[in-house]
């Protein structure tokens, strides 16, 4: 009975007052960044009045990114002012195919970028076999260059003025996708996922700022994914993602459960909490300091964006779910922010019932009441907030990135 009462109380705190309903305002981008091929913005960081974007480009050249393409893809890092003026840009590429996925700003003002690349396998030169008759001297076709899957974790250090300072790499035996880099206790903490066939597992390791890597720690065995993480005050980490297998003593209940776990700064799992509903698949995709988390719930016939504010691991303060085509991305500023692609009515937002999926941005108060609501033409792929700029999003139309600032 006590558990039912607690759930009922949380639900009550999630319902905003209709009399104070917010109306939806339309946001416009302050700058558009067109691209040709499959370019992606993967992460954002705000430092003072600077906006840093990190991602991957497959476009051979660009109006907003200096240099030319190396390999099939390059990572990139770009710095903008709060008004959309570009400070500088730098490509992060080599002879391999590079991607860039996460960013951390250091105390000295330099920027650490996490990514991955493959190994370029150079073929051995071909010589004519002994005794082979070749009277016309027809050249033998050399073997083509074969590249490995993504099997190198990459670290780039870039100065605050856009100059590449250092580049380090960690060779793995797995196909990997790094997801998050954190600057903690003087070292860099790196998390991501490793894949083998249809199986996935999380990984963690640390690195010094001189490029010395610890051994990789594996989290899960066959159906676990890490999507993001934050550093706690005691230098432990809170990681989020999804899992369909037992972790510690925590067993799965739904098809796939959203997981929040606490791990030590050496990667040892200490606690696991699951957000689960029978017959559904859930995942946390976004977390910000203050334990604001965003994710998605998939049912057989519908999907919802999930936003929850926690006071501690497995202790929700409030939670809301909305009909959505996407997961919720979240950020903490003066208040809590979330963005997702809405497909239905939103309590606390007046006259909102989109006929087609529409990207929205919501600002929440301390009791999950919607303070303000906005819509954009394209869905957001990253979001962040700070006191110097406000809340910043990058939207992706499929043809260009749009920088949006809410002051």
LUMFIFI-706635 format. One record per residue (C-alpha): residue in one letter; chain; residue number from 0; x, y, z. Coordinates in Angstrom, 2 decimals, padded with zeros to 5 digits. Example, Ala and Ser with C-alpha at 12.3 -4.5 7.8 and 13.67 -1.06 7.14 Angstrom:
<sites>
SITE  aa  ch    i        u        v        w
SITE   a   A    0   012.30  -004.50   007.80
SITE   s   A    1   013.67  -001.06   007.14
</sites>
This chain:
<sites>
SITE  aa  ch    i        u        v        w
SITE   x   A    0   000.00   000.00   000.00
SITE   x   A    1   002.84   002.38   000.82
SITE   x   A    2   004.38   001.82  -002.62
SITE   x   A    3   001.05   002.56  -004.34
SITE   x   A    4   000.69   005.79  -002.33
SITE   x   A    5   004.20   006.94  -003.33
SITE   x   A    6   003.50   006.29  -007.02
SITE   x   A    7   000.18   008.18  -006.69
SITE   x   A    8   001.95   011.12  -005.02
SITE   x   A    9   004.58   011.31  -007.77
SITE   x   A   10   001.82   011.26  -010.39
SITE   x   A   11   000.03   014.15  -008.69
SITE   x   A   12   003.19   016.27  -008.65
SITE   x   A   13   003.56   015.60  -012.39
SITE   x   A   14   000.26   017.27  -013.37
SITE   x   A   15   000.58   021.02  -013.97
SITE   x   A   16  -002.23   023.47  -013.31
SITE   x   A   17  -004.35   023.98  -016.43
SITE   x   A   18  -005.09   027.60  -015.42
SITE   x   A   19  -001.40   028.41  -015.84
SITE   x   A   20  -001.01   026.61  -019.18
SITE   x   A   21   001.81   027.80  -021.41
SITE   x   A   22   001.29   028.73  -025.04
SITE   x   A   23   003.69   027.48  -027.70
SITE   x   A   24   006.07   029.98  -029.28
SITE   x   A   25   007.98   029.40  -032.50
SITE   x   A   26   011.78   029.49  -032.43
SITE   x   A   27   013.99   030.45  -035.34
SITE   x   A   28   017.58   029.45  -035.86
SITE   x   A   29   020.26   032.12  -035.50
SITE   x   A   30   022.48   030.37  -038.06
SITE   x   A   31   022.12   027.54  -040.60
SITE   x   A   32   024.98   025.16  -041.42
SITE   x   A   33   024.25   023.33  -044.70
SITE   x   A   34   025.80   019.96  -045.47
SITE   x   A   35   025.80   017.57  -048.44
SITE   x   A   36   026.40   014.05  -047.12
SITE   x   A   37   025.63   012.19  -043.89
SITE   x   A   38   026.98   014.77  -041.42
SITE   x   A   39   026.10   014.60  -037.71
SITE   x   A   40   026.36   016.80  -034.63
SITE   x   A   41   026.90   014.46  -031.67
SITE   x   A   42   027.53   016.68  -028.66
SITE   x   A   43   027.53   020.26  -027.41
SITE   x   A   44   029.28   022.10  -024.58
SITE   x   A   45   028.81   025.65  -023.31
SITE   x   A   46   031.74   027.41  -021.66
SITE   x   A   47   031.19   031.02  -020.67
SITE   x   A   48   029.79   032.65  -023.78
SITE   x   A   49   031.27   030.08  -026.17
SITE   x   A   50   029.34   027.24  -027.83
SITE   x   A   51   031.31   024.15  -028.86
SITE   x   A   52   029.86   021.62  -031.31
SITE   x   A   53   031.42   018.24  -032.05
SITE   x   A   54   030.43   015.75  -034.71
SITE   x   A   55   031.30   013.90  -037.90
SITE   x   A   56   031.35   015.01  -041.52
SITE   x   A   57   031.32   013.00  -044.72
SITE   x   A   58   031.13   016.10  -046.92
SITE   x   A   59   034.28   016.64  -048.99
SITE   x   A   60   034.20   020.37  -048.31
SITE   x   A   61   032.06   022.78  -046.34
SITE   x   A   62   031.26   026.48  -046.05
SITE   x   A   63   031.49   026.29  -042.25
SITE   x   A   64   034.32   023.78  -041.77
SITE   x   A   65   037.89   024.44  -042.89
SITE   x   A   66   040.05   021.91  -044.72
SITE   x   A   67   039.18   018.95  -046.93
SITE   x   A   68   038.00   015.43  -046.17
SITE   x   A   69   040.50   012.74  -045.15
SITE   x   A   70   039.29   009.16  -045.54
SITE   x   A   71   035.55   008.63  -045.80
SITE   x   A   72   034.74   010.68  -042.68
SITE   x   A   73   036.34   013.19  -040.31
SITE   x   A   74   035.49   014.35  -036.84
SITE   x   A   75   035.10   018.08  -036.30
SITE   x   A   76   035.03   020.66  -033.52
SITE   x   A   77   033.60   024.16  -033.99
SITE   x   A   78   033.39   027.17  -031.68
SITE   x   A   79   030.63   029.79  -031.93
SITE   x   A   80   029.64   032.88  -030.01
SITE   x   A   81   026.22   033.14  -028.42
SITE   x   A   82   025.07   035.21  -031.42
SITE   x   A   83   026.11   032.58  -033.97
SITE   x   A   84   029.44   034.02  -035.14
SITE   x   A   85   032.05   031.34  -035.74
SITE   x   A   86   035.26   031.66  -033.75
SITE   x   A   87   037.09   028.76  -035.42
SITE   x   A   88   036.73   025.21  -036.72
SITE   x   A   89   039.06   022.21  -036.87
SITE   x   A   90   038.85   018.87  -038.68
SITE   x   A   91   039.87   015.76  -036.77
SITE   x   A   92   040.88   013.33  -039.50
SITE   x   A   93   043.66   011.14  -040.80
SITE   x   A   94   044.06   008.36  -043.34
SITE   x   A   95   041.39   006.31  -041.52
SITE   x   A   96   037.68   006.98  -041.18
SITE   x   A   97   037.20   009.09  -038.05
SITE   x   A   98   034.09   009.95  -036.08
SITE   x   A   99   033.75   012.37  -033.12
SITE   x   A  100   031.07   011.71  -030.51
SITE   x   A  101   031.59   013.61  -027.23
SITE   x   A  102   033.28   016.65  -025.74
SITE   x   A  103   034.65   017.83  -022.39
SITE   x   A  104   036.04   021.29  -021.63
SITE   x   A  105   039.15   021.21  -019.41
SITE   x   A  106   039.98   023.64  -016.60
SITE   x   A  107   042.84   025.11  -018.68
SITE   x   A  108   040.39   026.07  -021.45
SITE   x   A  109   041.38   023.29  -023.84
SITE   x   A  110   038.76   020.94  -025.25
SITE   x   A  111   038.91   017.13  -025.23
SITE   x   A  112   037.08   015.35  -028.03
SITE   x   A  113   036.24   011.64  -027.95
SITE   x   A  114   035.79   009.58  -031.07
SITE   x   A  115   036.81   006.48  -032.95
SITE   x   A  116   038.50   005.37  -036.14
SITE   x   A  117   039.30   002.23  -038.04
SITE   x   A  118   042.62   000.63  -038.92
SITE   x   A  119   043.79   001.03  -042.50
SITE   x   A  120   045.25  -002.28  -043.64
SITE   x   A  121   047.89  -001.69  -046.32
SITE   x   A  122   048.16  -004.57  -048.82
SITE   x   A  123   051.45  -006.35  -049.39
SITE   x   A  124   053.05  -005.51  -052.75
SITE   x   A  125   052.42  -008.05  -055.53
SITE   x   A  126   055.35  -009.56  -057.41
SITE   x   A  127   055.20  -011.76  -060.48
SITE   x   A  128   055.27  -015.44  -059.47
SITE   x   A  129   058.46  -017.21  -060.46
SITE   x   A  130   058.23  -018.95  -063.82
SITE   x   A  131   055.11  -017.04  -064.91
SITE   x   A  132   055.10  -016.26  -068.65
SITE   x   A  133   054.04  -012.67  -069.26
SITE   x   A  134   055.40  -011.72  -072.69
SITE   x   A  135   053.19  -008.62  -073.00
SITE   x   A  136   054.26  -007.29  -069.55
SITE   x   A  137   050.64  -006.91  -068.45
SITE   x   A  138   050.69  -005.39  -064.93
SITE   x   A  139   049.14  -007.48  -062.19
SITE   x   A  140   046.28  -005.65  -060.47
SITE   x   A  141   047.37  -004.79  -056.91
SITE   x   A  142   045.06  -005.81  -054.07
SITE   x   A  143   042.70  -003.13  -052.80
SITE   x   A  144   043.11  -001.47  -049.44
SITE   x   A  145   040.90  -003.14  -046.82
SITE   x   A  146   039.85  -001.27  -043.69
SITE   x   A  147   038.88  -002.71  -040.33
SITE   x   A  148   035.64  -001.80  -038.52
SITE   x   A  149   035.80   001.00  -035.93
SITE   x   A  150   038.27  -000.49  -033.45
SITE   x   A  151   040.26   002.50  -032.17
SITE   x   A  152   039.15   004.89  -029.45
SITE   x   A  153   040.46   008.34  -030.35
SITE   x   A  154   041.24   011.30  -028.08
SITE   x   A  155   041.98   014.76  -029.43
SITE   x   A  156   043.02   017.76  -027.34
SITE   x   A  157   042.31   021.14  -028.97
SITE   x   A  158   043.33   024.52  -027.57
SITE   x   A  159   040.78   027.23  -026.77
SITE   x   A  160   041.84   028.94  -030.00
SITE   x   A  161   041.24   025.89  -032.20
SITE   x   A  162   044.74   024.42  -032.51
SITE   x   A  163   045.17   020.65  -032.28
SITE   x   A  164   047.53   020.02  -029.33
SITE   x   A  165   047.53   016.23  -028.87
SITE   x   A  166   046.06   013.09  -030.38
SITE   x   A  167   045.97   009.69  -028.65
SITE   x   A  168   044.41   006.34  -029.50
SITE   x   A  169   043.51   003.05  -027.82
SITE   x   A  170   043.33  -000.07  -030.02
SITE   x   A  171   040.61  -002.57  -029.09
SITE   x   A  172   039.70  -006.05  -030.24
SITE   x   A  173   036.02  -005.04  -030.40
SITE   x   A  174   033.86  -003.02  -032.77
SITE   x   A  175   033.29   000.06  -030.62
SITE   x   A  176   031.21   003.22  -030.40
SITE   x   A  177   032.46   005.70  -027.75
SITE   x   A  178   029.59   007.72  -026.29
SITE   x   A  179   030.80   009.96  -023.47
SITE   x   A  180   033.97   011.63  -022.17
SITE   x   A  181   034.16   013.20  -018.70
SITE   x   A  182   036.92   015.25  -017.09
SITE   x   A  183   037.14   013.95  -013.53
SITE   x   A  184   039.80   014.07  -010.84
SITE   x   A  185   042.55   015.08  -013.26
SITE   x   A  186   041.87   012.16  -015.58
SITE   x   A  187   039.52   011.51  -018.48
SITE   x   A  188   036.73   008.94  -018.09
SITE   x   A  189   035.56   007.26  -021.29
SITE   x   A  190   032.38   005.23  -021.78
SITE   x   A  191   030.71   003.61  -024.74
SITE   x   A  192   029.55   000.37  -026.32
SITE   x   A  193   031.20  -002.65  -027.90
SITE   x   A  194   029.44  -004.87  -030.42
SITE   x   A  195   029.75  -008.47  -031.56
SITE   x   A  196   027.09  -009.71  -033.95
SITE   x   A  197   023.74  -008.88  -032.35
SITE   x   A  198   025.27  -008.56  -028.87
SITE   x   A  199   026.16  -005.27  -027.20
SITE   x   A  200   027.93  -004.44  -023.96
SITE   x   A  201   029.08  -001.28  -022.29
SITE   x   A  202   032.71  -000.37  -021.72
SITE   x   A  203   034.62   001.98  -019.45
SITE   x   A  204   038.23   003.03  -019.08
SITE   x   A  205   040.18   006.08  -017.99
SITE   x   A  206   043.07   007.95  -019.57
SITE   x   A  207   045.62   010.42  -018.32
SITE   x   A  208   046.02   013.70  -020.18
SITE   x   A  209   049.33   012.41  -021.52
SITE   x   A  210   047.66   009.49  -023.27
SITE   x   A  211   048.13   006.62  -020.82
SITE   x   A  212   045.04   004.39  -020.88
SITE   x   A  213   043.79   001.98  -018.23
SITE   x   A  214   042.49  -001.46  -019.11
SITE   x   A  215   038.99  -001.58  -020.55
SITE   x   A  216   036.23  -002.67  -018.14
SITE   x   A  217   033.21  -004.43  -019.67
SITE   x   A  218   029.70  -003.74  -018.32
SITE   x   A  219   027.13  -006.39  -019.26
SITE   x   A  220   027.53  -009.27  -021.69
SITE   x   A  221   024.94  -009.35  -024.46
SITE   x   A  222   022.22  -006.67  -024.29
SITE   x   A  223   023.53  -003.65  -022.40
SITE   x   A  224   024.17  -000.19  -023.82
SITE   x   A  225   025.56   002.97  -022.22
SITE   x   A  226   024.29   006.24  -023.68
SITE   x   A  227   025.63   008.93  -021.35
SITE   x   A  228   027.05   009.64  -017.88
SITE   x   A  229   027.80   012.32  -015.31
SITE   x   A  230   030.46   012.63  -012.60
SITE   x   A  231   029.33   012.56  -008.97
SITE   x   A  232   030.83   014.59  -006.12
SITE   x   A  233   032.70   011.54  -004.79
SITE   x   A  234   034.32   011.00  -008.25
SITE   x   A  235   032.09   007.99  -008.95
SITE   x   A  236   029.99   008.06  -012.14
SITE   x   A  237   026.27   007.78  -012.80
SITE   x   A  238   025.74   006.04  -016.14
SITE   x   A  239   022.50   005.64  -018.08
SITE   x   A  240   021.34   003.47  -020.95
SITE   x   A  241   019.42   000.23  -021.37
SITE   x   A  242   019.77  -003.46  -020.57
SITE   x   A  243   017.92  -006.71  -021.11
SITE   x   A  244   020.15  -008.77  -018.83
SITE   x   A  245   021.00  -009.18  -015.16
SITE   x   A  246   023.38  -006.56  -013.74
SITE   x   A  247   024.55  -007.16  -010.18
SITE   x   A  248   021.38  -008.63  -008.62
SITE   x   A  249   019.07  -006.53  -010.77
SITE   x   A  250   017.09  -008.67  -013.24
SITE   x   A  251   015.23  -007.40  -016.33
SITE   x   A  252   011.44  -007.07  -016.18
SITE   x   A  253   010.44  -005.51  -019.50
SITE   x   A  254   011.76  -006.47  -022.91
SITE   x   A  255   014.54  -003.93  -022.43
SITE   x   A  256   014.76  -001.80  -019.28
SITE   x   A  257   016.12   001.71  -018.92
SITE   x   A  258   019.00   001.54  -016.46
SITE   x   A  259   020.74   004.03  -014.22
SITE   x   A  260   023.85   002.71  -012.49
SITE   x   A  261   026.52   004.03  -010.19
SITE   x   A  262   030.07   002.87  -010.95
SITE   x   A  263   033.35   003.64  -009.24
SITE   x   A  264   036.06   005.68  -010.96
SITE   x   A  265   037.67   002.35  -011.84
SITE   x   A  266   034.50   001.05  -013.53
SITE   x   A  267   033.14  -001.28  -010.82
SITE   x   A  268   029.32  -001.39  -010.73
SITE   x   A  269   028.05  -000.38  -007.29
SITE   x   A  270   024.31   000.15  -007.76
SITE   x   A  271   021.76  -000.49  -010.50
SITE   x   A  272   018.26   000.99  -010.81
SITE   x   A  273   015.78   000.03  -013.51
SITE   x   A  274   012.91   001.99  -015.05
SITE   x   A  275   010.68  -000.69  -016.48
SITE   x   A  276   007.19  -001.51  -017.71
SITE   x   A  277   006.08  -005.01  -018.66
SITE   x   A  278   005.75  -005.51  -022.39
SITE   x   A  279   007.71  -002.36  -023.21
SITE   x   A  280   011.26  -001.42  -024.17
SITE   x   A  281   012.80   001.56  -022.36
SITE   x   A  282   016.07   003.44  -022.51
SITE   x   A  283   017.58   006.54  -020.96
SITE   x   A  284   019.37   008.59  -023.60
SITE   x   A  285   020.26   011.84  -021.80
SITE   x   A  286   021.34   012.96  -018.32
SITE   x   A  287   022.50   016.25  -016.87
SITE   x   A  288   024.00   017.16  -013.47
SITE   x   A  289   021.16   017.34  -010.98
SITE   x   A  290   019.97   013.89  -012.10
SITE   x   A  291   017.54   015.10  -014.75
SITE   x   A  292   017.12   012.21  -017.19
SITE   x   A  293   015.43   011.85  -020.56
SITE   x   A  294   014.61   008.78  -022.60
SITE   x   A  295   011.99   006.82  -024.49
SITE   x   A  296   009.37   004.12  -023.86
SITE   x   A  297   008.33   001.89  -026.75
SITE   x   A  298   005.05  -000.01  -026.55
SITE   x   A  299   003.60  -002.32  -029.21
SITE   x   A  300   001.51   000.46  -030.77
SITE   x   A  301   002.95   003.75  -029.49
SITE   x   A  302   006.01   005.46  -028.04
SITE   x   A  303   006.54   008.11  -025.38
SITE   x   A  304   009.27   010.54  -024.38
SITE   x   A  305   010.11   010.10  -020.69
SITE   x   A  306   011.53   012.85  -018.44
SITE   x   A  307   012.34   012.21  -014.78
SITE   x   A  308   013.97   014.35  -012.11
SITE   x   A  309   015.72   012.31  -009.41
SITE   x   A  310   017.00   013.33  -006.00
SITE   x   A  311   019.24   010.25  -005.84
SITE   x   A  312   019.61   006.94  -007.62
SITE   x   A  313   016.18   005.27  -007.87
SITE   x   A  314   014.49   008.16  -006.00
SITE   x   A  315   012.30   010.12  -008.46
SITE   x   A  316   011.08   013.58  -007.49
SITE   x   A  317   008.77   013.84  -010.49
SITE   x   A  318   008.28   012.21  -013.87
SITE   x   A  319   006.28   012.95  -017.00
SITE   x   A  320   005.73   011.07  -020.24
SITE   x   A  321   004.44   012.44  -023.53
SITE   x   A  322   003.40   010.86  -026.83
SITE   x   A  323   006.49   011.22  -028.97
SITE   x   A  324   008.31   009.96  -032.01
SITE   x   A  325   011.71   010.43  -030.31
SITE   x   A  326   013.51   010.11  -027.02
SITE   x   A  327   013.69   013.16  -024.78
SITE   x   A  328   016.96   015.10  -024.55
SITE   x   A  329   017.40   017.09  -021.33
SITE   x   A  330   019.46   019.90  -019.85
SITE   x   A  331   019.63   021.69  -016.49
SITE   x   A  332   019.94   025.47  -016.30
SITE   x   A  333   018.02   027.75  -013.97
SITE   x   A  334   015.19   025.28  -014.59
SITE   x   A  335   014.85   021.89  -016.28
SITE   x   A  336   014.62   021.64  -020.07
SITE   x   A  337   013.58   018.82  -022.39
SITE   x   A  338   013.09   018.48  -026.12
SITE   x   A  339   011.41   015.74  -028.16
SITE   x   A  340   009.24   015.22  -031.25
SITE   x   A  341   005.67   015.53  -029.98
SITE   x   A  342   002.80   013.49  -031.43
SITE   x   A  343   000.02   014.36  -028.99
SITE   x   A  344  -001.38   016.76  -026.43
SITE   x   A  345   000.87   018.03  -023.61
SITE   x   A  346  -000.64   018.77  -020.20
SITE   x   A  347   000.17   022.32  -019.22
SITE   x   A  348   000.47   023.51  -022.83
SITE   x   A  349  -002.61   025.20  -024.28
SITE   x   A  350  -004.07   024.35  -027.69
SITE   x   A  351  -001.39   021.79  -028.47
SITE   x   A  352  -002.40   018.75  -030.51
SITE   x   A  353  -000.09   018.46  -033.54
SITE   x   A  354  -001.46   016.88  -036.72
SITE   x   A  355   002.04   015.74  -037.65
SITE   x   A  356   005.05   014.97  -035.39
SITE   x   A  357   006.44   018.34  -034.29
SITE   x   A  358   009.64   019.13  -032.33
SITE   x   A  359   008.99   020.90  -029.02
SITE   x   A  360   011.13   022.33  -026.21
SITE   x   A  361   009.66   022.50  -022.70
SITE   x   A  362   010.88   024.39  -019.64
SITE   x   A  363   009.84   022.84  -016.32
SITE   x   A  364   009.56   024.27  -012.82
SITE   x   A  365   010.44   022.45  -009.61
SITE   x   A  366   007.16   020.49  -009.58
SITE   x   A  367   007.22   019.53  -013.28
SITE   x   A  368   004.91   022.41  -014.21
SITE   x   A  369   005.51   023.64  -017.77
SITE   x   A  370   006.79   027.23  -017.55
SITE   x   A  371   007.34   027.82  -021.25
SITE   x   A  372   006.97   025.89  -024.50
SITE   x   A  373   008.51   026.32  -027.93
SITE   x   A  374   008.51   024.56  -031.28
SITE   x   A  375   011.07   024.35  -034.07
SITE   x   A  376   010.96   023.27  -037.70
SITE   x   A  377   013.47   020.43  -037.18
SITE   x   A  378   014.18   018.04  -034.30
SITE   x   A  379   016.99   018.83  -031.88
SITE   x   A  380   019.97   016.45  -031.75
SITE   x   A  381   021.78   018.07  -028.79
SITE   x   A  382   020.85   020.49  -025.98
SITE   x   A  383   022.74   022.29  -023.21
SITE   x   A  384   022.16   025.23  -020.88
SITE   x   A  385   024.25   027.64  -018.79
SITE   x   A  386   023.88   030.99  -017.01
SITE   x   A  387   025.98   032.98  -019.50
SITE   x   A  388   024.10   032.11  -022.69
SITE   x   A  389   020.83   030.38  -021.84
SITE   x   A  390   019.59   027.17  -023.44
SITE   x   A  391   021.15   026.13  -026.75
SITE   x   A  392   019.99   023.46  -029.19
SITE   x   A  393   021.22   022.20  -032.53
SITE   x   A  394   018.43   021.06  -034.85
SITE   x   A  395   018.96   018.81  -037.87
SITE   x   A  396   016.70   019.16  -040.91
SITE   x   A  397   018.52   016.49  -042.92
SITE   x   A  398   020.06   019.20  -045.07
SITE   x   A  399   021.46   021.63  -042.51
SITE   x   A  400   022.14   022.13  -038.81
SITE   x   A  401   020.33   025.02  -037.16
SITE   x   A  402   021.67   026.72  -034.03
SITE   x   A  403   018.87   027.80  -031.66
SITE   x   A  404   019.40   029.96  -028.55
SITE   x   A  405   016.78   030.61  -025.86
SITE   x   A  406   017.88   033.44  -023.57
</sites>
